[in-house]
Amino acid sequence: MMLEMKKITIIDGDATIRLNVKDLLEINGFLVNEVDTIENLKGEVDLTTVLMISDVPEKEGKSTDDYFKKVNSSEAFNKIPTLFLTSSEQLKKLRGKVVKDSKFLIKPFNVDELLFYTNFIINKPTIK
């Protein structure tokens, strides 16, 4: 019996972080797509995607308000659970800006934390 690999999409502007997270998840049995920005999500997210992992940009000139306007207007973010990667300082600014079914993981995080939250979100029972 062959198990179906669960599909995750990573969104992060830092190629090193994307590659490291992708490698970690693939080693642990996930199928992973990666993009550098929300704008490049088209075609990468479909009905088989079970989780999105997205960095919350902290670069100068990029507002978290602008970022979450894009997130909240994105059909994908409103249909697929999301794990946001952010700093503890930035998390304080994000109250009330989140989309449904989202969680936050504080950077820096370790491998066990990433895998725990990934599996927790994917395996979370839903009430219908």
C-alpha positions as CSV (number, residue, x, y, z in Angstrom):
1,M,0.0,0.0,0.0
2,M,1.5,3.3,-1.1
3,L,0.8,6.4,1.1
4,E,-0.1,9.7,-0.6
5,M,2.5,12.4,0.2
6,K,1.0,15.5,1.8
7,K,1.7,18.6,-0.2
8,I,3.0,21.8,1.5
9,T,3.9,25.1,-0.1
10,I,6.6,27.3,1.4
11,I,6.6,31.1,0.8
12,D,9.8,32.8,1.8
13,G,12.0,35.5,0.2
14,D,15.1,33.9,1.6
15,A,16.2,31.1,-0.7
16,T,18.4,29.5,2.0
17,I,15.5,29.3,4.4
18,R,13.2,27.9,1.7
19,L,15.7,25.2,0.8
20,N,16.4,24.2,4.4
21,V,12.7,24.0,5.3
22,K,12.0,22.2,2.0
23,D,14.8,19.6,2.6
24,L,13.6,19.0,6.2
25,L,10.0,18.4,5.2
26,E,10.9,16.2,2.2
27,I,13.1,14.1,4.4
28,N,10.1,13.6,6.6
29,G,7.8,12.5,3.8
30,F,6.2,15.6,2.5
31,L,5.9,16.8,-1.1
32,V,7.0,20.5,-1.1
33,N,6.6,23.4,-3.5
34,E,8.4,26.7,-2.9
35,V,7.9,30.3,-4.0
36,D,9.6,33.5,-3.0
37,T,6.5,35.8,-2.8
38,I,2.8,35.7,-2.5
39,E,2.5,37.0,-6.0
40,N,4.2,33.9,-7.3
41,L,1.7,31.5,-5.7
42,K,-0.4,31.0,-8.8
43,G,-0.2,27.4,-10.0
44,E,1.7,26.2,-6.9
45,V,-1.3,25.9,-4.6
46,D,-4.2,23.6,-5.5
47,L,-6.8,21.4,-3.7
48,T,-4.1,18.9,-2.8
49,T,-2.1,21.4,-0.8
50,V,-2.7,20.7,2.9
51,L,-0.5,23.5,4.5
52,M,1.3,26.7,3.6
53,I,4.3,27.8,5.5
54,S,4.9,31.5,5.0
55,D,7.6,33.9,6.3
56,V,6.2,37.3,7.5
57,P,8.6,39.7,5.8
58,E,10.4,42.1,8.1
59,K,12.5,43.9,5.5
60,E,12.6,47.7,5.5
61,G,10.1,49.2,3.3
62,K,7.8,46.2,3.4
63,S,4.8,46.7,5.7
64,T,3.2,43.8,7.5
65,D,-0.1,45.6,6.9
66,D,0.5,45.4,3.2
67,Y,1.6,41.8,3.5
68,F,-1.6,40.8,5.4
69,K,-3.8,42.7,3.0
70,K,-2.4,40.4,0.3
71,V,-2.8,37.4,2.5
72,N,-6.4,38.1,3.5
73,S,-7.3,38.8,-0.2
74,S,-5.7,35.5,-1.3
75,E,-8.1,32.7,-1.9
76,A,-5.4,30.1,-1.1
77,F,-4.7,31.6,2.3
78,N,-8.4,31.6,3.1
79,K,-8.8,27.9,2.2
80,I,-5.6,26.3,3.3
81,P,-4.2,26.3,6.9
82,T,-1.0,28.4,7.2
83,L,2.0,28.4,9.5
84,F,3.5,31.8,9.7
85,L,7.2,32.2,10.6
86,T,7.9,35.4,12.5
87,S,9.9,37.0,15.2
88,S,8.6,37.4,18.7
89,E,8.8,41.2,18.4
90,Q,6.8,41.1,15.1
91,L,4.2,38.8,16.6
92,K,3.1,41.5,18.9
93,K,2.2,43.7,15.9
94,L,0.2,41.0,14.2
95,R,-2.8,40.7,16.5
96,G,-6.0,40.9,14.5
97,K,-4.3,40.5,11.1
98,V,-4.4,36.8,10.8
99,V,-6.5,34.6,8.5
100,K,-8.5,31.6,9.7
101,D,-6.7,28.4,10.4
102,S,-3.3,30.0,10.9
103,K,-0.7,29.5,13.5
104,F,2.6,31.2,14.3
105,L,6.1,29.8,14.8
106,I,8.6,32.1,16.4
107,K,12.0,32.4,14.8
108,P,14.5,31.0,15.4
109,F,12.9,27.6,15.7
110,N,14.3,24.2,15.7
111,V,13.6,21.1,13.6
112,D,11.4,19.5,16.2
113,E,9.2,22.6,16.6
114,L,8.7,22.9,12.8
115,L,7.8,19.2,12.5
116,F,5.5,19.4,15.5
117,Y,3.5,22.4,14.2
118,T,3.4,21.0,10.7
119,N,2.0,17.7,11.8
120,F,-0.3,19.3,14.4
121,I,-1.9,21.6,11.8
122,I,-2.2,18.9,9.1
123,N,-3.7,16.3,11.4
124,K,-6.0,18.6,13.3
125,P,-9.5,17.3,13.3
126,T,-12.1,19.5,11.7
127,I,-15.6,20.0,12.9
128,K,-18.2,19.9,10.1
